[in-house]
Amino acid sequence: MKILTVPSAKEEIRRLQHFIDLVDNYEADSLEKWIIKEYAYTSSIKEVVNRGNQKGFTNNEREFDHSFVRDIIAAHPKDELHKLVRRNYLLRIK
């Protein structure tokens, strides 16, 4: 466990606040961006699939599925939030 110091705690607060601001201000103007944002909130592919299906989103006229969402998250990042979400996803599956 890392020893906590005031400077390291302040840096962690800055890092977390940056992530929160990034997610809150992320414009989900496409299906891919909506998936990235939802995954940032839930950290669960299953939950993103469920929410997408509840909203009636489709993947070429088919319901969302795990592999579709996973492929978008694991794809080469197109922006900063996608980069962070992808890194977290890859850490979880190791």
Secondary structure, 3 states (H helix, E strand, C coil): CCCCCHHHHHHHHHHHHHHHHHHHCCCCCCHHHHHHHHHHHHCCHHHHHHHHHHCCCEECCEECCHHHHHHHHHCCCCCHHHHHHHHHHHHHHC
